Amino acid sequence: MDHYAKAYPIFSRIRGLEEVKKMLRSLRRFSKDEVANERLKILEFYTEYGEKATTKAFGIKRNTIFVWRRRLKESKNSLASLIPTSTTPKTQRRMITDPKIVSEIRKLREKYPRLGKDKIKPILKKYCLKEGLTPISISTIGKVIKRRNLTFEKKVYPQKQPNKFKKLRTRKSPKVQSPGFIEMDSIIAYINYEKHLFMSVIDIYTKFALVVYVKDLSSATAKKVLQQFQELNPTKIHTVQTDNGSEFLRSFHAYLEEQHIKHQFIYPRMPKINSFIERFNRTIQEEFILRSDEIYYDQEAFAKKLTKYLYWYNYQRPHASLKYMSPMDYFRKVCDLYNN
């Protein structure tokens, strides 16, 4: 900046060099009229201070300045002549492909919409040799498909079906004083790069729980797991709280309505509301699933071992939240208190 200020003192009166550079960088963000105005200012600067100062100050070639001056002169000083014009060449290269080849590609794409350019290539080559035509490359086939819009398959996006019922939602984790309020969730465990699916249920008051190793996470499967829990659980269920997974809709929700059981949903991305089942999911994975090698080679043996673990969990394992009693011992104590 000092060098240019000494050589051309006018810089200090007009604008700093950094401001000039900033202005030039921002030209592309201006509208066309604003660019024309800036070009006019550069030409005025050129007229007053000369070619050398202008080229050094704005970094513009002398040829460019001459072109702008000529346009301005020919248009009789019309600002519109300085508006940037398209730089697209008037004569452009065009891909010339035999109409017969294009027609054959169209037929193949219409009949087999999922047929890509790689698979079209060998079929088209046979056609070209038969017709005495020069085969085209894979990239040319791709260009023909793209430029001529030879895509005949309509993308079908799955439509999210609205629920036939209004979801009863809760924002707070439940605080219960008696059995019968359960939370239910699904577990997806990746072990040795394989996906294993489970469904878990827990009574948040007695901590009586069930985990089932399942093949899929469907509403029918969730319904079966809940029915299995009902058979094992010593208390009657009055409320089921779940997340918004699809496995807890359809037949699962319909079953709860038939049984007159309240179905309560948590809000999306708020797993803390399901804190009891989430904590149980962690426990079952750390204490059993990740420590059982049978899951690798014998899933039937794994399922039997899981049944034994759940028996121990519900009938013998001490729980800190139950004052170091098992769920069944705690349930018996509660029953005795109510009976007395």
C-alpha positions, 0 to 999 in steps of 0.5 A, a space after each residue: 500500500 505504501 509503495 502505491 501511495 508514494 507512486 500514485 498519491 491519488 490512492 490515498 484520496 480515493 480508496 485503499 488498495 485493500 478496498 479496491 481488491 475487496 471491491 473486485 472480489 465482490 463484483 460477481 455478487 453484484 447485479 448486472 447494473 452494479 457491475 456496469 457502474 463499477 466498470 464505468 468508475 474504472 473507465 473514469 479512473 483510467 481517463 483521469 489517471 492513465 493506463 498504468 495506474 489503472 492496470 496496477 490499481 484494478 488488475 485489469 488488462 489494457 485490452 479489457 479497458 479498450 473493449 469497454 471504452 469501445 462499447 461505451 463509445 459505440 453506444 453513445 455513452 450508454 451504461 447498458 453497454 457495460 453490462 456483462 454479456 454471455 461468454 458462451 461460444 456461438 458455435 458449440 460442439 455437438 455430439 452426433 450419434 446415429 439416429 438408429 443407435 439412439 432409437 435402439 437405446 430408447 427401445 431398450 430403456 423403455 422395455 427395461 427401465 433399470 438397464 444402465 449404460 454398462 449393461 446396454 453397451 454389449 447389447 448395443 454392440 451386437 446391434 451395431 455390428 449387425 446393422 453395420 454401424 460403429 459402436 459407441 462407448 459407455 460414456 457416450 451411451 450415458 450422455 445419450 440417455 441424459 441429454 435425451 432424457 431416456 428415463 422412463 421409470 417413475 420413482 415411487 416413494 413410500 407414502 407415510 400412512 397417517 395413524 387412525 388414532 391420535 397418539 397420547 403423548 407424555 413429556 415426563 418420566 412416569 412416577 408410579 406407586 403401584 404395579 401395572 405400568 410397563 415400558 416396552 422397547 426394542 433392542 438392536 445389537 450389532 455383534 461381530 458385524 451381525 444384527 441381532 434383534 430383541 424386544 424388552 418389557 419391564 414393569 417400572 414398579 416391581 422391575 419384573 422384566 422380559 426380553 425376547 430374541 426376535 426375528 423382526 421388529 413388527 407390530 405382530 411380533 411386539 404383540 406376541 411379546 406383550 402377550 408372553 409378558 402378560 402370562 408371566 407377569 404376576 400383576 395386571 397391566 393398565 398402561 403401556 408406554 413406548 417410543 414411536 417405532 412402527 412396531 408399536 402401531 397397527 396390530 400392537 395398538 389394536 390389541 391394547 385397545 381390545 384389552 382396554 390398556 392405555 397406550 402412551 407414547 413419548 415425544 420423538 428424540 426424548 429417550 429419557 422419558 423411557 428411562 426405566 426400559 433404557 436402563 434395563 436394555 443396557 443391563 441386559 446387554 452388559 450382563 448377558 447378551 454381550 457375554 454369551 458366546 452362543 449367539 454366534 453359533 447356536 441361537 436356540 441354545 442362546 434363547 434357552 440361556 436367556 430364559 434361565 438368566 431372566 428367571 435369575 433376574 426376576 427371582 434371585 438378582 438383588 436390585 438396588 432400587 428395590 432395596 436389594 430384593 428381587 422383583 418377585 420378593 418385592 412383589 410378595 412384600 407389597 402384596 403382604 402389606 396390602 393384605 395386612 
